[in-house]
């Protein structure tokens, strides 16, 4: 049987293949198929693992020291920079003061550079750490870095990215809150940057106009309110710095001069060496050392030309900002009554604008006072009084939409039962809004009370009243009546302590008393409201009411002793209040300053006060033993102030003399105070013989 065709076909294909030469496997000779172990190696040394830190050196949680942590801040990765900031926080928390001061320069320089970072979290975290650093050191220790901080802050405030500009306000807040004197020395550098954040120069470079950032996440009014709040804070610290005595030389450094002394070692050789003599040391201002300024260039708010130019550039911005949000200009006649009033954002802008104008006016008055002239104030009145009366005084007094009720103005001391739970969301939103606008100005005040005062246009009306009274030589009768009616309403209707905005209220009351001597309006309702407000606050036991009553009492007494305010004594309500002034002193402590004013009041032969004192001296002496001494007060000086009041009493009857005898010899009266009173009475006994026998008897008993 033959083979299949398929098998034959495969066989032919196999034979047709190219035949390769065959090869045999070659093996290595014996002795060569062995691994050689005769070779040399080097040890691997990891430098970072064997590195040890000093036991006293503060380390982060990742065991990094201060230099290593600061190097992380220069990493290209944002997450690494954030990790470096966390480590820096850990290291700073473990440092003592000596270690912190030794690295303060590098810390401030690195954190200041982080305020220009592209990442928002890095910028905010660095500003938070700088705030902590500022709270650990004093302003003297920060002064050498004033130029560094000012440079970084100026760059951040004028940065091309809006996010960097917004976060730069955090660093500015830290500087204003923790180191206000440092901010005051840099105010000439920061003020132009603040203006650049909300405006730009016109083509002529002589004036400025408001700018709008379309790519910003904030509404234009809110952004301007935030910037206005910082501008207001800068002006506040500048005024405080200028009012201080020797503000330019408050921080001094003793510079020791060296003198050449001769030491004779050999008759032919003499050696001279320096000896530092601290006796002849001369104080040198650190401000003059570290402030980089030209000798011929004066500060922005110190030179009259630059101050006038600054006011000319900022006043149109303030008026334009208010006109953009002012509802009066666009208000239609068919609006309902409940729609009248300002919204919260509008009220905030009005508050910022008025406060800035008021601060500019204070700068002008301070400059005129220091230079003994009225050139700058007269120029301001002639230039801007018409615009202020037209744009700001048109809607005076302002009112807000019904967001808070009058009961909401009660302070917390009234009890939890009087608090309102309505509109909590709106109230919290407004509180956060005002806190964002000016956090540094609310740090020492009741934030809720200030918020409510701004939301109800209370602070705006008080500030505008004070401004209108000062820039107008003679306000119109309509303005006078509006101011008096507004103040009377506030004093009569408010149930709270008014302590949060007492500064605004008192300066307005002082201006009214100063200008009202030529007014043709009835002042009796206003004066009665002032007196009744004091009596109501003094009768309450809450500390806030007592403090407000004390400050109002000091104001009224201070005004009464000046010749310009003698017309106040012609009102019956004031005479009644003076007769009750002496008895009210026994209810609380009396300061030395108040005793000096009361003695001046008694020396003017104020009959109402002397009569009240003569009938209430027993209760005053009983309470004098428990009077506490404030810081810096001397007990002997205070007792002399109380005793000198007895000198001005012109008449004594027998019953009063017996009462005086009883209280002076009792244990309730201090012996030193009783002796001072006796000496005063002996001086008066020549004019009033009835006191001679009583005084001699008291001397014998003592």
C-alpha positions as CSV (number, residue, x, y, z in Angstrom):
1,X,0.0,0.0,0.0
2,X,1.5,3.3,-1.0
3,X,2.1,6.4,1.4
4,X,-0.4,9.2,1.4
5,X,0.2,12.1,-0.9
6,X,0.2,14.5,2.0
7,X,3.1,12.8,3.7
8,X,5.1,12.8,0.6
9,X,4.5,16.5,0.1
10,X,5.7,17.3,3.6
11,X,8.8,15.2,3.1
12,X,9.7,17.1,-0.1
13,X,9.3,20.4,1.7
14,X,11.5,19.3,4.5
15,X,14.3,18.3,2.1
16,X,14.0,21.6,0.3
17,X,15.0,23.6,3.4
18,X,18.4,25.1,3.7
19,X,20.6,22.9,5.9
20,X,22.6,24.7,8.6
21,X,26.0,23.6,9.7
22,X,25.7,21.7,12.9
23,X,27.8,22.8,16.1
24,X,28.6,21.1,19.3
25,X,28.2,22.7,22.8
26,X,31.5,24.0,24.1
27,X,32.1,23.8,27.8
28,X,34.6,25.9,29.9
29,X,37.7,24.3,31.1
30,X,37.7,23.1,34.6
31,X,38.4,25.7,37.3
32,X,37.0,28.6,35.3
33,X,33.3,28.0,36.0
34,X,33.6,29.6,39.5
35,X,32.2,33.0,40.8
36,X,35.0,35.3,41.8
37,X,34.6,36.8,45.3
38,X,37.9,38.7,45.4
39,X,36.5,42.3,44.9
40,X,36.3,45.4,47.1
41,X,33.2,47.4,48.1
42,X,32.5,50.8,49.8
43,X,30.1,51.4,52.6
44,X,26.9,53.5,51.8
45,X,26.7,56.5,54.2
46,X,23.4,58.4,54.5
47,X,24.4,61.8,55.8
48,X,20.8,63.0,56.8
49,X,20.1,59.9,58.9
50,X,23.1,60.1,61.1
51,X,22.7,63.9,61.6
52,X,21.7,64.8,65.2
53,X,20.1,68.1,66.4
54,X,20.9,70.0,69.6
55,X,18.7,68.9,72.4
56,X,17.6,72.5,73.2
57,X,16.8,73.3,69.6
58,X,13.1,73.4,68.9
59,X,11.9,71.0,66.2
60,X,8.8,70.5,64.3
61,X,6.7,67.3,64.3
62,X,8.8,66.0,61.4
63,X,12.0,66.7,63.4
64,X,13.0,69.8,61.3
65,X,14.7,72.8,62.8
66,X,14.0,76.4,62.0
67,X,16.4,76.7,59.1
68,X,15.1,73.5,57.5
69,X,11.5,74.6,57.9
70,X,12.2,78.0,56.4
71,X,13.8,76.3,53.4
72,X,10.6,74.4,52.8
73,X,8.9,77.8,52.2
74,X,10.9,78.3,49.0
75,X,9.7,74.9,47.5
76,X,8.1,75.0,44.1
77,X,5.1,72.9,45.3
78,X,2.3,74.7,47.1
79,X,1.6,71.6,49.3
80,X,5.2,71.6,50.5
81,X,5.0,75.3,51.3
82,X,1.9,74.7,53.3
83,X,3.6,71.9,55.1
84,X,6.5,74.2,55.8
85,X,4.2,76.8,57.4
86,X,2.7,74.1,59.6
87,X,6.2,73.1,60.7
88,X,7.1,76.8,61.3
89,X,4.1,77.1,63.6
90,X,5.3,74.1,65.6
91,X,8.8,75.5,65.9
92,X,7.7,79.0,66.9
93,X,5.4,77.6,69.6
94,X,8.4,75.9,71.2
95,X,10.8,78.8,71.0
96,X,11.7,81.0,74.0
97,X,12.1,84.8,73.6
98,X,15.9,84.6,73.0
99,X,15.5,82.0,70.2
100,X,12.7,83.9,68.6
101,X,14.6,87.2,68.5
102,X,17.6,85.5,67.0
103,X,15.6,84.2,64.1
104,X,13.1,87.1,63.9
105,X,14.6,88.6,60.8
106,X,14.5,85.4,58.7
107,X,11.0,84.6,59.9
108,X,9.5,88.0,59.0
109,X,11.3,88.0,55.7
110,X,10.1,84.6,54.7
111,X,6.5,85.1,55.9
112,X,6.3,88.5,54.3
113,X,7.4,86.9,51.0
114,X,4.6,84.3,51.4
115,X,2.0,87.1,51.4
116,X,2.8,87.4,47.6
117,X,2.4,83.6,47.0
118,X,0.1,82.4,44.2
119,X,-1.7,80.0,46.5
120,X,-4.5,81.5,48.6
121,X,-4.1,79.0,51.5
122,X,-0.4,79.8,51.7
123,X,-1.1,83.6,51.9
124,X,-3.8,83.3,54.5
125,X,-1.8,80.9,56.7
126,X,1.4,83.1,56.5
127,X,-0.7,86.1,57.6
128,X,-2.1,84.1,60.5
129,X,1.4,83.1,61.6
130,X,2.7,86.7,61.3
131,X,-0.2,87.8,63.6
132,X,1.0,85.3,66.2
133,X,4.6,86.5,65.9
134,X,3.5,90.1,66.3
135,X,1.7,89.2,69.5
136,X,4.9,87.6,71.0
137,X,7.2,90.6,70.5
138,X,6.8,94.3,71.2
139,X,6.9,97.1,68.8
140,X,10.4,98.1,69.7
141,X,11.7,94.7,68.6
142,X,9.7,94.9,65.3
143,X,10.9,98.4,64.4
144,X,14.0,97.3,62.5
145,X,11.8,95.3,60.2
146,X,9.4,98.2,59.4
147,X,10.9,98.8,55.9
148,X,10.7,95.0,55.1
149,X,7.1,94.7,56.2
150,X,6.1,97.9,54.4
151,X,7.7,96.8,51.2
152,X,6.0,93.4,51.1
153,X,2.7,94.9,52.2
154,X,2.9,97.6,49.5
155,X,3.6,95.0,46.8
156,X,0.7,92.8,47.9
157,X,-1.7,95.7,48.1
158,X,-0.9,96.8,44.5
159,X,-0.5,93.3,43.1
160,X,-1.9,92.6,39.7
161,X,-3.9,89.6,41.1
162,X,-7.0,90.5,43.0
163,X,-6.7,87.6,45.3
164,X,-3.3,88.8,46.5
165,X,-4.8,92.3,47.1
166,X,-7.7,90.9,49.1
167,X,-5.4,88.7,51.3
168,X,-3.0,91.6,51.8
169,X,-5.7,93.2,54.1
170,X,-5.1,90.3,56.5
171,X,-1.5,91.4,57.0
172,X,-2.5,95.0,57.3
173,X,-5.0,94.0,60.0
174,X,-2.3,92.2,61.9
175,X,-0.1,95.3,61.7
176,X,-2.9,97.6,62.8
177,X,-4.0,95.4,65.7
178,X,-0.6,94.2,67.1
179,X,1.7,97.0,66.2
180,X,-0.2,100.2,65.6
181,X,2.8,102.5,66.2
182,X,4.7,100.5,63.5
183,X,1.8,101.1,61.1
184,X,1.8,104.8,62.0
185,X,5.4,105.2,60.9
186,X,4.6,103.5,57.6
187,X,1.4,105.4,57.0
188,X,2.9,107.6,54.3
189,X,3.9,104.5,52.4
190,X,0.6,102.6,52.8
191,X,-2.0,105.3,52.2
192,X,-1.2,105.7,48.4
193,X,-1.4,101.9,48.1
194,X,-4.8,101.9,49.8
195,X,-6.1,104.4,47.3
196,X,-4.8,102.4,44.4
197,X,-6.9,99.4,45.6
198,X,-10.2,101.3,44.9
199,X,-9.2,104.0,42.4
200,X,-6.9,105.0,39.6
201,X,-5.3,108.2,38.5
202,X,-6.9,110.1,35.6
203,X,-5.0,111.0,32.5
204,X,-4.0,114.3,34.0
205,X,-2.6,112.6,37.1
206,X,-4.1,115.4,39.2
207,X,-7.3,113.7,40.3
208,X,-8.5,110.1,40.9
209,X,-11.6,108.2,39.9
210,X,-13.2,105.1,41.4
211,X,-12.3,101.8,39.7
212,X,-14.4,98.6,39.4
213,X,-12.8,95.1,39.4
214,X,-15.1,93.0,37.2
215,X,-13.2,89.8,37.9
216,X,-13.5,90.1,41.7
217,X,-15.7,87.8,43.7
218,X,-16.8,90.6,46.0
219,X,-19.4,93.2,45.2
220,X,-17.9,96.6,44.6
221,X,-19.6,98.2,47.6
222,X,-18.4,95.4,50.0
223,X,-14.8,95.6,48.6
224,X,-14.8,99.4,49.0
225,X,-16.2,99.1,52.5
226,X,-13.3,96.7,53.4
227,X,-10.7,99.1,52.0
228,X,-12.4,102.1,53.7
229,X,-12.2,100.3,57.0
230,X,-8.5,99.9,56.7
231,X,-8.1,103.5,55.5
232,X,-10.0,104.6,58.6
233,X,-7.8,102.5,60.9
234,X,-4.6,104.0,59.3
235,X,-5.9,107.5,59.9
236,X,-6.8,106.6,63.5
237,X,-3.3,105.3,64.3
238,X,-1.7,108.3,62.6
239,X,-3.7,110.7,64.7
240,X,-2.9,108.8,67.9
241,X,0.8,108.8,66.9
242,X,0.9,112.5,66.2
243,X,-0.9,113.4,69.4
244,X,1.7,111.6,71.6
245,X,4.3,113.8,73.2
246,X,7.6,113.3,71.4
247,X,6.1,110.7,69.1
248,X,9.1,110.8,66.8
249,X,11.5,110.1,69.7
250,X,9.4,107.8,72.0
251,X,11.6,104.8,71.2
252,X,15.2,105.6,71.9
253,X,18.5,103.9,71.9
254,X,21.4,105.0,74.1
255,X,24.4,105.8,72.1
256,X,27.6,105.7,74.1
257,X,30.5,108.0,73.1
258,X,34.0,106.8,73.6
259,X,36.8,109.0,74.8
260,X,40.5,108.4,74.5
261,X,42.3,107.5,77.7
262,X,46.1,107.3,78.0
263,X,47.8,104.4,79.6
264,X,51.6,104.8,80.3
265,X,53.5,101.6,80.2
266,X,56.9,102.9,79.4
267,X,58.3,106.4,79.6
268,X,59.0,106.3,75.9
269,X,55.8,104.5,74.8
270,X,52.1,105.4,75.1
271,X,49.1,103.4,74.2
272,X,45.7,104.9,73.5
273,X,42.5,102.8,73.7
274,X,38.8,103.7,73.7
275,X,36.7,103.6,76.9
276,X,32.9,103.7,76.5
277,X,31.4,106.3,78.8
278,X,27.7,105.8,79.4
279,X,27.3,108.9,81.5
280,X,27.5,111.1,78.4
281,X,25.1,109.0,76.4
282,X,22.8,110.8,74.1
283,X,19.3,109.3,73.1
284,X,19.0,108.5,69.5
285,X,15.6,107.8,67.9
286,X,15.3,104.3,66.4
287,X,12.7,105.7,64.0
288,X,15.3,108.0,62.5
289,X,17.7,105.1,62.2
290,X,15.5,102.5,60.5
291,X,13.1,104.8,58.6
292,X,14.3,105.2,55.0
293,X,13.3,108.7,54.1
294,X,15.0,111.6,52.4
295,X,16.0,114.6,54.5
296,X,14.1,116.9,52.2
297,X,11.0,114.7,51.9
298,X,8.4,115.2,54.6
299,X,5.8,112.8,55.7
300,X,2.5,112.7,53.8
301,X,0.3,113.9,56.7
302,X,2.9,116.3,58.2
303,X,3.6,118.6,55.3
304,X,0.9,121.1,54.5
305,X,1.3,120.8,50.7
306,X,1.2,117.0,50.7
307,X,-1.7,116.9,53.3
308,X,-3.7,119.3,51.1
309,X,-3.0,117.2,48.0
310,X,-4.0,114.0,49.8
311,X,-7.3,115.6,51.0
312,X,-8.0,116.9,47.5
313,X,-7.5,113.4,46.0
314,X,-9.5,111.5,48.6
315,X,-12.5,113.8,49.2
316,X,-14.0,113.3,45.6
317,X,-13.6,109.6,46.1
318,X,-15.6,109.6,49.3
319,X,-18.4,111.7,47.8
320,X,-18.5,109.6,44.6
321,X,-18.6,106.4,46.7
322,X,-21.6,107.7,48.6
323,X,-23.4,108.9,45.5
324,X,-23.1,105.5,43.8
325,X,-25.1,103.9,46.6
326,X,-27.3,106.8,47.7
327,X,-30.9,105.9,47.2
328,X,-32.2,109.4,47.5
329,X,-31.0,110.5,44.1
330,X,-32.7,107.6,42.4
331,X,-35.7,107.3,44.7
332,X,-39.1,107.5,43.0
333,X,-42.1,109.3,44.4
334,X,-44.3,106.1,44.4
335,X,-42.2,104.2,47.0
336,X,-44.0,102.9,50.0
337,X,-43.2,104.1,53.5
338,X,-41.8,100.7,54.5
339,X,-39.3,100.9,51.6
340,X,-37.8,104.1,52.9
341,X,-34.4,104.0,54.6
342,X,-30.9,102.6,53.8
343,X,-30.0,99.1,53.2
344,X,-27.3,97.5,55.3
345,X,-24.5,97.8,52.6
346,X,-25.5,101.4,52.0
347,X,-25.5,102.2,55.7
348,X,-22.0,100.7,55.9
349,X,-20.6,102.8,53.0
350,X,-22.1,105.9,54.6
351,X,-20.5,105.1,57.9
352,X,-17.1,104.6,56.4
353,X,-17.3,107.7,54.3
354,X,-18.3,109.9,57.2
355,X,-15.7,108.5,59.5
356,X,-12.9,109.1,57.0
357,X,-14.0,112.7,56.4
358,X,-14.2,113.2,60.1
359,X,-10.6,111.8,60.5
360,X,-9.4,114.1,57.8
361,X,-10.9,117.0,59.6
362,X,-9.2,116.0,62.8
363,X,-5.8,115.8,60.9
364,X,-6.4,119.3,59.6
365,X,-7.4,120.7,63.1
366,X,-4.3,119.0,64.6
367,X,-2.0,120.6,62.0
368,X,-3.5,124.0,62.5
369,X,-3.2,123.6,66.3
370,X,0.5,122.7,66.0
371,X,1.2,125.6,63.7
372,X,-1.0,128.1,65.5
373,X,-3.0,129.1,62.5
374,X,-6.3,128.4,60.7
375,X,-5.1,128.3,57.1
376,X,-5.8,124.6,56.4
377,X,-9.2,124.5,58.1
378,X,-10.4,127.6,56.3
379,X,-9.3,126.1,53.0
380,X,-11.2,122.9,53.7
381,X,-14.4,124.8,54.6
382,X,-14.2,126.9,51.5
383,X,-13.5,123.9,49.2
384,X,-15.8,121.1,50.5
385,X,-18.5,122.6,52.8
386,X,-20.9,123.1,49.9
387,X,-20.5,119.5,48.6
388,X,-20.8,118.0,52.1
389,X,-24.0,120.0,52.8
390,X,-25.4,119.1,49.3
391,X,-24.6,115.4,49.1
392,X,-24.3,114.2,52.7
393,X,-26.5,116.7,54.5
394,X,-29.5,116.3,52.2
395,X,-30.9,113.1,53.7
396,X,-29.9,114.0,57.3
397,X,-30.9,112.5,59.7
398,X,-30.6,109.1,58.0
399,X,-32.7,106.0,58.9
400,X,-32.3,102.4,58.1
401,X,-34.8,99.8,56.9
402,X,-36.5,97.9,59.8
403,X,-33.8,95.3,60.5
404,X,-33.5,95.9,64.2
405,X,-36.2,96.9,66.6
406,X,-35.7,99.5,69.3
407,X,-35.7,96.7,71.8
408,X,-32.8,95.0,70.1
409,X,-30.7,98.0,71.2
410,X,-30.9,96.8,74.8
411,X,-27.5,95.6,75.9
412,X,-26.9,92.2,77.3
413,X,-27.2,93.3,80.9
414,X,-30.9,93.7,80.5
415,X,-31.3,89.9,80.7
416,X,-31.8,87.0,78.4
417,X,-35.6,87.4,78.4
418,X,-35.4,90.7,76.6
419,X,-33.3,89.4,73.7
420,X,-35.1,88.9,70.4
421,X,-34.8,85.8,68.4
422,X,-36.2,87.2,65.2
423,X,-34.1,87.6,62.1
424,X,-31.1,85.8,63.6
425,X,-29.7,85.1,60.1
426,X,-29.9,88.7,59.0
427,X,-28.3,89.9,62.2
428,X,-25.4,87.4,62.0
429,X,-24.8,88.3,58.3
430,X,-24.7,92.0,59.2
431,X,-22.3,91.4,62.1
432,X,-19.9,89.4,59.9
433,X,-20.2,92.2,57.3
434,X,-19.2,94.9,59.7
435,X,-16.4,92.8,61.2
436,X,-14.9,92.3,57.7
437,X,-15.1,96.0,57.1
438,X,-13.2,97.2,60.2
439,X,-12.1,94.4,62.5
440,X,-9.2,96.4,64.1
441,X,-11.6,99.2,65.1
442,X,-14.1,96.8,66.9
443,X,-11.5,94.8,68.9
444,X,-12.0,96.9,72.1
445,X,-15.7,97.5,71.7
446,X,-19.0,95.5,71.9
447,X,-19.2,94.3,68.3
448,X,-23.0,93.7,68.5
449,X,-23.7,97.1,69.9
450,X,-21.5,98.8,67.2
451,X,-23.1,96.7,64.5
452,X,-26.6,97.7,65.6
453,X,-25.6,101.3,65.9
454,X,-24.3,101.3,62.3
455,X,-27.3,99.4,61.0
456,X,-29.7,101.9,62.6
457,X,-27.6,104.8,61.2
458,X,-27.0,106.0,64.8
459,X,-23.2,106.4,64.4
460,X,-23.7,108.0,61.0
461,X,-26.1,110.6,62.3
462,X,-23.8,111.4,65.2
463,X,-20.7,111.7,63.1
464,X,-22.5,113.9,60.5
465,X,-23.9,116.1,63.2
466,X,-20.5,116.7,64.6
467,X,-19.1,117.4,61.1
468,X,-21.9,119.8,60.2
469,X,-21.5,121.7,63.5
470,X,-17.7,122.2,62.9
471,X,-17.4,123.0,59.2
472,X,-20.4,125.4,59.1
473,X,-19.7,128.7,60.8
474,X,-23.5,129.0,61.6
475,X,-25.7,126.0,60.7
476,X,-29.1,126.8,59.4
477,X,-32.1,126.8,61.8
478,X,-33.3,123.6,60.1
479,X,-30.1,121.8,60.7
480,X,-30.0,123.0,64.4
481,X,-33.5,121.7,65.0
482,X,-32.7,118.4,63.3
483,X,-29.6,117.8,65.4
484,X,-31.4,118.7,68.7
485,X,-34.4,116.5,67.9
486,X,-32.2,113.6,66.9
487,X,-30.1,113.8,70.1
488,X,-33.2,114.2,72.2
489,X,-34.8,111.1,70.6
490,X,-31.7,109.0,71.1
491,X,-31.2,110.0,74.7
492,X,-34.9,109.5,75.6
493,X,-35.7,106.3,73.8
494,X,-32.6,104.1,74.1
495,X,-32.8,101.6,76.9
496,X,-29.2,100.4,76.6
497,X,-26.1,101.8,78.1
498,X,-24.9,103.7,75.0
499,X,-21.4,102.9,76.1
500,X,-20.3,101.4,72.7
501,X,-20.7,104.7,70.9
502,X,-20.4,107.1,73.8
503,X,-17.4,108.8,72.2
504,X,-19.5,109.8,69.2
505,X,-22.3,111.0,71.4
506,X,-20.2,113.0,73.8
507,X,-18.3,114.9,71.1
508,X,-21.6,115.8,69.5
509,X,-23.0,117.0,72.8
510,X,-19.9,119.1,73.4
511,X,-20.1,120.6,69.9
512,X,-23.8,121.5,70.5
513,X,-23.0,123.3,73.8
514,X,-20.1,125.0,72.2
515,X,-22.1,126.4,69.2
516,X,-25.6,126.9,70.8
517,X,-24.9,130.2,72.5
518,X,-26.0,132.1,69.4
519,X,-28.8,129.7,68.4
520,X,-32.4,130.9,68.3
521,X,-33.9,127.5,69.1
522,X,-35.2,126.1,72.4
523,X,-32.6,124.0,74.2
524,X,-34.7,123.0,77.2
525,X,-35.9,119.6,75.8
526,X,-32.4,118.6,74.8
527,X,-30.8,119.6,78.2
528,X,-33.6,117.9,80.1
529,X,-32.9,114.7,78.0
530,X,-29.2,114.9,78.9
531,X,-29.9,115.2,82.6
532,X,-32.6,112.5,82.7
533,X,-30.4,110.2,80.7
534,X,-27.6,110.6,83.3
535,X,-30.0,110.0,86.2
536,X,-31.5,106.8,84.6
537,X,-28.1,105.3,83.9
538,X,-26.8,106.2,87.4
539,X,-29.7,104.5,89.0
540,X,-29.0,101.1,87.3
541,X,-26.6,98.6,88.8
542,X,-25.1,97.3,85.6
543,X,-21.5,98.2,85.1
544,X,-22.0,99.5,81.6
545,X,-24.7,101.9,82.7
546,X,-22.6,103.1,85.7
547,X,-19.6,103.7,83.4
548,X,-21.6,105.6,80.9
549,X,-23.2,107.8,83.7
550,X,-19.7,108.5,85.1
551,X,-18.4,109.6,81.7
552,X,-21.4,111.8,81.1
553,X,-21.0,113.3,84.6
554,X,-17.4,114.1,83.9
555,X,-18.3,115.8,80.6
556,X,-21.1,118.0,82.1
557,X,-18.9,119.0,85.0
558,X,-16.0,119.8,82.7
559,X,-18.2,121.9,80.5
560,X,-19.7,123.8,83.4
561,X,-16.4,125.1,84.7
562,X,-15.5,126.8,81.4
563,X,-16.5,130.4,80.7
564,X,-17.9,129.4,77.2
565,X,-20.5,127.2,78.8
566,X,-21.7,129.3,81.7
567,X,-25.1,129.7,79.9
568,X,-25.8,126.1,81.0
569,X,-26.3,127.3,84.6
570,X,-29.3,129.3,83.5
571,X,-31.4,126.1,82.9
572,X,-33.5,124.8,85.8
573,X,-32.7,121.1,84.9
574,X,-29.0,121.8,85.2
575,X,-29.3,123.6,88.5
576,X,-31.3,120.7,89.9
577,X,-28.7,118.3,88.6
578,X,-25.8,120.2,90.2
579,X,-27.7,120.1,93.6
580,X,-27.8,116.3,93.3
581,X,-24.2,116.0,92.1
582,X,-22.5,115.9,95.6
583,X,-24.9,113.2,97.0
584,X,-24.3,111.0,94.0
585,X,-20.5,111.0,94.7
586,X,-21.1,108.8,97.7
587,X,-22.4,106.0,95.5
588,X,-19.1,105.2,93.9
589,X,-15.4,106.0,93.7
590,X,-14.2,109.5,92.9
591,X,-11.1,110.0,90.9
592,X,-8.5,112.8,91.5
593,X,-9.3,114.4,88.2
594,X,-13.0,114.6,89.1
595,X,-12.1,116.1,92.5
596,X,-10.0,118.8,90.8
597,X,-12.9,119.7,88.5
598,X,-15.4,119.8,91.5
599,X,-13.1,122.1,93.4
600,X,-12.9,124.4,90.4
601,X,-16.7,124.2,90.2
602,X,-16.9,125.1,93.9
603,X,-14.4,127.9,93.6
604,X,-16.8,129.5,91.0
605,X,-19.4,129.8,93.8
606,X,-21.8,127.4,92.2
607,X,-24.7,127.8,94.6
608,X,-26.6,124.7,93.6
609,X,-23.5,122.5,94.0
610,X,-22.4,124.0,97.3
611,X,-25.9,123.6,98.7
612,X,-26.1,120.0,97.7
613,X,-22.6,119.3,99.1
614,X,-23.4,121.0,102.4
615,X,-26.4,118.8,102.9
616,X,-24.7,115.5,101.9
617,X,-21.2,115.8,103.2
618,X,-21.9,113.2,105.9
619,X,-22.6,110.4,103.4
620,X,-19.6,111.5,101.3
621,X,-17.3,111.2,104.3
622,X,-18.8,107.8,105.2
623,X,-18.1,106.5,101.7
624,X,-14.6,108.1,101.5
625,X,-13.1,105.5,103.7
626,X,-14.0,102.8,101.2
627,X,-12.8,104.7,98.1
628,X,-10.3,102.7,96.1
629,X,-7.2,104.2,94.6
630,X,-6.7,103.9,90.9
631,X,-3.3,103.2,89.4
632,X,-1.0,106.1,89.9
633,X,-3.2,107.9,92.5
634,X,-2.0,109.1,95.9
635,X,-4.1,108.7,99.0
636,X,-3.0,111.9,100.6
637,X,-3.7,113.9,97.4
638,X,-7.1,112.4,97.1
639,X,-8.0,113.2,100.7
640,X,-6.7,116.8,100.2
641,X,-9.1,117.1,97.2
642,X,-12.1,116.0,99.4
643,X,-11.1,118.2,102.3
644,X,-10.6,121.3,100.1
645,X,-14.3,121.2,99.1
646,X,-15.1,122.2,102.7
647,X,-13.2,125.4,102.2
648,X,-15.8,126.9,99.8
649,X,-18.9,126.3,102.0
650,X,-19.8,129.9,103.0
651,X,-22.2,129.2,105.9
652,X,-22.6,126.6,108.6
653,X,-25.5,126.2,111.1
654,X,-25.2,124.6,114.5
655,X,-26.8,121.3,113.4
656,X,-24.3,120.9,110.5
657,X,-21.4,121.6,112.8
658,X,-22.5,119.0,115.3
659,X,-23.0,116.5,112.5
660,X,-19.5,117.3,111.2
661,X,-18.1,116.8,114.7
662,X,-19.7,113.4,115.0
663,X,-18.5,112.1,111.7
664,X,-14.9,113.4,112.1
665,X,-14.3,111.7,115.5
666,X,-16.0,108.5,114.5
667,X,-14.2,105.4,113.4
668,X,-15.9,105.6,109.9
669,X,-13.7,108.6,109.0
670,X,-10.0,108.3,108.2
671,X,-7.9,110.1,110.8
672,X,-5.7,111.7,108.1
673,X,-8.7,112.9,106.2
674,X,-10.3,114.3,109.3
675,X,-7.1,116.2,110.2
676,X,-7.0,117.7,106.7
677,X,-10.6,118.8,107.0
678,X,-9.9,120.4,110.4
679,X,-7.0,122.4,109.0
680,X,-9.2,123.7,106.2
681,X,-11.9,124.7,108.8
682,X,-9.3,126.5,110.9
683,X,-8.4,128.6,107.8
684,X,-12.0,129.5,107.4
685,X,-12.7,130.1,111.1
686,X,-11.4,133.7,110.8
687,X,-14.2,134.5,108.4
688,X,-16.8,132.3,110.1
689,X,-16.3,132.5,113.9
690,X,-18.9,129.8,114.5
691,X,-16.3,127.2,113.3
692,X,-13.5,128.4,115.6
693,X,-14.7,126.6,118.7
694,X,-15.7,123.5,116.8
695,X,-12.3,123.3,115.0
696,X,-10.4,123.8,118.3
697,X,-12.4,121.0,119.9
698,X,-11.7,118.7,117.0
699,X,-8.0,119.4,117.2
700,X,-8.0,118.5,120.8
701,X,-9.8,115.2,120.1
702,X,-7.4,114.3,117.3
